[in-house]
């Protein structure tokens, strides 16, 4: 009986991980296809023309509201252009980005810091 419970839990966890992976993959595809990377960098790291989006991602609802109502330099994206589900997938992709290493963990940068 215990074996069946463990196997059932593993099956649920595996399918959840597969669903999460699929969502992140769709998000990456959407991030590329809608051109987000052109201003925000390939992993949402930001650039000279777009803000850093990842890994500290705003809540999904805030992103949706911003995309639908922005009056700034970024174009507005209505529901006829990108769906809420596509934005949620992009959000998952941005959330999946790893946090950058601390400069103290990178020898060349640590050496630069200690040379000052």
BALOBA-1460 file (C-alpha; in Angstrom, 3 decimals):
// residues 116
<rec num="1" residu="x" x="0.000" y="0.000" z="0.000"/>
<rec num="2" residu="x" x="2.781" y="2.436" z="0.925"/>
<rec num="3" residu="x" x="4.496" y="1.656" z="-2.372"/>
<rec num="4" residu="x" x="1.370" y="2.615" z="-4.313"/>
<rec num="5" residu="x" x="1.048" y="5.915" z="-2.449"/>
<rec num="6" residu="x" x="4.707" y="6.763" z="-3.107"/>
<rec num="7" residu="x" x="4.340" y="5.864" z="-6.806"/>
<rec num="8" residu="x" x="1.168" y="7.965" z="-7.069"/>
<rec num="9" residu="x" x="2.910" y="10.949" z="-5.459"/>
<rec num="10" residu="x" x="5.884" y="10.559" z="-7.807"/>
<rec num="11" residu="x" x="3.557" y="10.429" z="-10.815"/>
<rec num="12" residu="x" x="1.792" y="13.622" z="-9.711"/>
<rec num="13" residu="x" x="5.111" y="15.410" z="-9.055"/>
<rec num="14" residu="x" x="6.500" y="14.270" z="-12.423"/>
<rec num="15" residu="x" x="3.443" y="15.449" z="-14.336"/>
<rec num="16" residu="x" x="3.492" y="18.790" z="-12.458"/>
<rec num="17" residu="x" x="7.164" y="19.223" z="-13.355"/>
<rec num="18" residu="x" x="6.416" y="18.378" z="-16.985"/>
<rec num="19" residu="x" x="3.561" y="20.913" z="-16.999"/>
<rec num="20" residu="x" x="5.838" y="23.536" z="-15.441"/>
<rec num="21" residu="x" x="8.526" y="22.787" z="-18.037"/>
<rec num="22" residu="x" x="5.971" y="23.070" z="-20.839"/>
<rec num="23" residu="x" x="4.755" y="26.410" z="-19.474"/>
<rec num="24" residu="x" x="8.315" y="27.745" z="-19.234"/>
<rec num="25" residu="x" x="9.080" y="26.513" z="-22.759"/>
<rec num="26" residu="x" x="5.958" y="28.203" z="-24.129"/>
<rec num="27" residu="x" x="6.933" y="31.347" z="-22.217"/>
<rec num="28" residu="x" x="10.398" y="31.348" z="-23.754"/>
<rec num="29" residu="x" x="8.874" y="30.899" z="-27.212"/>
<rec num="30" residu="x" x="6.416" y="33.758" z="-26.587"/>
<rec num="31" residu="x" x="9.178" y="35.980" z="-25.179"/>
<rec num="32" residu="x" x="11.074" y="35.501" z="-28.452"/>
<rec num="33" residu="x" x="8.114" y="35.680" z="-30.849"/>
<rec num="34" residu="x" x="6.634" y="38.852" z="-29.338"/>
<rec num="35" residu="x" x="10.068" y="40.503" z="-29.438"/>
<rec num="36" residu="x" x="10.398" y="41.040" z="-25.675"/>
<rec num="37" residu="x" x="14.044" y="39.973" z="-25.853"/>
<rec num="38" residu="x" x="14.916" y="42.846" z="-28.181"/>
<rec num="39" residu="x" x="14.658" y="45.373" z="-25.339"/>
<rec num="40" residu="x" x="14.713" y="43.241" z="-22.195"/>
<rec num="41" residu="x" x="17.514" y="40.805" z="-23.130"/>
<rec num="42" residu="x" x="17.210" y="37.107" z="-23.946"/>
<rec num="43" residu="x" x="16.530" y="36.087" z="-20.339"/>
<rec num="44" residu="x" x="14.938" y="39.311" z="-19.102"/>
<rec num="45" residu="x" x="18.236" y="40.662" z="-17.762"/>
<rec num="46" residu="x" x="17.539" y="44.140" z="-19.151"/>
<rec num="47" residu="x" x="19.474" y="46.282" z="-21.606"/>
<rec num="48" residu="x" x="19.980" y="49.892" z="-22.557"/>
<rec num="49" residu="x" x="16.464" y="50.103" z="-23.969"/>
<rec num="50" residu="x" x="14.464" y="47.815" z="-21.657"/>
<rec num="51" residu="x" x="14.183" y="47.252" z="-17.935"/>
<rec num="52" residu="x" x="15.419" y="44.160" z="-16.122"/>
<rec num="53" residu="x" x="12.473" y="41.770" z="-15.738"/>
<rec num="54" residu="x" x="14.054" y="38.688" z="-14.161"/>
<rec num="55" residu="x" x="14.661" y="36.999" z="-11.828"/>
<rec num="56" residu="x" x="12.659" y="39.289" z="-9.505"/>
<rec num="57" residu="x" x="9.510" y="39.235" z="-11.619"/>
<rec num="58" residu="x" x="6.514" y="41.451" z="-10.932"/>
<rec num="59" residu="x" x="3.233" y="39.631" z="-10.209"/>
<rec num="60" residu="x" x="1.444" y="38.373" z="-13.317"/>
<rec num="61" residu="x" x="-1.525" y="40.700" z="-12.846"/>
<rec num="62" residu="x" x="0.783" y="43.717" z="-12.665"/>
<rec num="63" residu="x" x="2.476" y="42.706" z="-15.922"/>
<rec num="64" residu="x" x="-0.854" y="42.155" z="-17.673"/>
<rec num="65" residu="x" x="-2.160" y="45.526" z="-16.491"/>
<rec num="66" residu="x" x="1.029" y="47.285" z="-17.573"/>
<rec num="67" residu="x" x="1.037" y="45.667" z="-21.024"/>
<rec num="68" residu="x" x="-2.601" y="46.596" z="-21.559"/>
<rec num="69" residu="x" x="-2.412" y="50.208" z="-20.341"/>
<rec num="70" residu="x" x="1.133" y="51.527" z="-20.774"/>
<rec num="71" residu="x" x="1.510" y="55.031" z="-22.173"/>
<rec num="72" residu="x" x="5.315" y="55.064" z="-21.985"/>
<rec num="73" residu="x" x="7.919" y="54.207" z="-24.620"/>
<rec num="74" residu="x" x="6.944" y="50.534" z="-24.635"/>
<rec num="75" residu="x" x="4.089" y="49.737" z="-27.020"/>
<rec num="76" residu="x" x="0.736" y="48.682" z="-25.597"/>
<rec num="77" residu="x" x="-0.152" y="45.014" z="-26.121"/>
<rec num="78" residu="x" x="-3.905" y="44.421" z="-26.250"/>
<rec num="79" residu="x" x="-5.630" y="41.075" z="-25.884"/>
<rec num="80" residu="x" x="-5.905" y="40.867" z="-29.675"/>
<rec num="81" residu="x" x="-2.083" y="40.828" z="-29.821"/>
<rec num="82" residu="x" x="-1.165" y="38.638" z="-26.824"/>
<rec num="83" residu="x" x="-3.474" y="36.655" z="-24.558"/>
<rec num="84" residu="x" x="-3.384" y="36.594" z="-20.770"/>
<rec num="85" residu="x" x="-2.335" y="32.922" z="-20.986"/>
<rec num="86" residu="x" x="0.635" y="33.808" z="-23.192"/>
<rec num="87" residu="x" x="1.658" y="36.497" z="-20.710"/>
<rec num="88" residu="x" x="1.355" y="33.976" z="-17.854"/>
<rec num="89" residu="x" x="3.673" y="31.645" z="-19.765"/>
<rec num="90" residu="x" x="6.172" y="34.497" z="-20.263"/>
<rec num="91" residu="x" x="5.928" y="35.190" z="-16.537"/>
<rec num="92" residu="x" x="6.765" y="31.526" z="-15.818"/>
<rec num="93" residu="x" x="9.771" y="31.751" z="-18.157"/>
<rec num="94" residu="x" x="11.059" y="34.869" z="-16.414"/>
<rec num="95" residu="x" x="10.507" y="33.327" z="-12.973"/>
<rec num="96" residu="x" x="12.502" y="30.268" z="-14.044"/>
<rec num="97" residu="x" x="15.630" y="32.333" z="-14.668"/>
<rec num="98" residu="x" x="18.369" y="31.635" z="-12.120"/>
<rec num="99" residu="x" x="19.581" y="34.329" z="-9.784"/>
<rec num="100" residu="x" x="23.003" y="35.687" z="-10.778"/>
<rec num="101" residu="x" x="26.008" y="34.622" z="-8.766"/>
<rec num="102" residu="x" x="27.346" y="36.916" z="-6.114"/>
<rec num="103" residu="x" x="30.475" y="38.747" z="-7.322"/>
<rec num="104" residu="x" x="32.204" y="37.259" z="-4.278"/>
<rec num="105" residu="x" x="31.767" y="33.786" z="-5.822"/>
<rec num="106" residu="x" x="33.503" y="34.774" z="-9.072"/>
<rec num="107" residu="x" x="37.288" y="34.839" z="-8.536"/>
<rec num="108" residu="x" x="38.089" y="37.529" z="-11.140"/>
<rec num="109" residu="x" x="35.470" y="39.881" z="-9.709"/>
<rec num="110" residu="x" x="36.432" y="39.084" z="-6.134"/>
<rec num="111" residu="x" x="40.042" y="39.958" z="-7.011"/>
<rec num="112" residu="x" x="38.953" y="43.274" z="-8.571"/>
<rec num="113" residu="x" x="36.973" y="44.142" z="-5.458"/>
<rec num="114" residu="x" x="39.841" y="43.337" z="-3.103"/>
<rec num="115" residu="x" x="42.304" y="45.348" z="-5.240"/>
<rec num="116" residu="x" x="40.439" y="48.586" z="-4.448"/>
